[in-house]
Amino acid sequence: MDTILKMLPLLIPILLMDIALAAAAVVHILHHPHYRFGNKIMWLVVVIILLLFGPVIYFTFGKGEDE
């Protein structure tokens, strides 16, 4: 428990950046209808369930071209 408290100043900014990236991914998914792979529901599940890596996976592989 003491180790977690010592690492807390590092973990809080990482957690906040992760939440902000996930929120940006969810907003992008809801506003853009084009995806390279999958559909809107699949990407929402990936981003929300895999909170740490889901947004990165979406922006790398799922984000389609804007028309």
C-alpha positions in Angstrom: 0.0 0.0 0.0 2.9 2.3 0.8 4.3 1.8 -2.7 1.0 2.8 -4.4 0.9 6.0 -2.3 4.5 6.9 -3.3 3.6 6.3 -7.0 0.3 8.3 -6.8 1.8 11.6 -8.1 2.9 9.7 -11.3 -0.3 7.7 -11.6 -2.8 10.5 -11.4 -1.6 12.4 -14.5 -1.4 9.2 -16.5 -4.9 8.3 -15.5 -6.2 11.7 -16.4 -4.5 11.6 -19.8 -5.9 8.1 -20.4 -9.5 9.3 -19.5 -9.1 12.3 -21.8 -7.9 10.2 -24.7 -10.8 7.7 -24.2 -13.3 10.6 -24.1 -11.8 12.0 -27.3 -12.1 8.6 -28.9 -15.7 8.2 -27.9 -16.6 11.6 -29.2 -14.9 10.8 -32.5 -16.6 7.5 -32.8 -20.1 9.1 -32.2 -19.5 11.9 -34.7 -17.8 10.1 -37.6 -19.5 7.3 -39.5 -16.5 5.9 -41.4 -14.2 3.3 -39.9 -11.5 1.1 -41.5 -12.5 -2.0 -39.6 -15.7 -2.8 -37.6 -18.6 -0.6 -36.7 -19.6 2.0 -34.2 -20.7 -0.4 -31.5 -17.6 -2.5 -31.7 -15.3 0.5 -31.4 -17.2 1.9 -28.5 -16.8 -1.5 -26.7 -13.1 -1.6 -27.5 -12.5 1.9 -26.2 -14.5 1.6 -23.0 -13.5 -2.0 -22.0 -9.8 -1.6 -22.9 -9.5 1.8 -21.3 -5.7 1.9 -21.2 -5.1 0.7 -24.8 -8.5 1.0 -26.5 -8.3 4.6 -27.6 -4.8 4.0 -29.0 -6.0 0.9 -30.9 -9.0 2.9 -32.3 -6.9 5.9 -33.5 -4.3 3.6 -35.0 -6.4 1.0 -36.7 -10.1 2.0 -36.6 -10.3 5.7 -37.5 -11.4 6.0 -41.1 -10.9 8.7 -43.6 -13.0 11.8 -43.2 -15.1 12.6 -46.2 
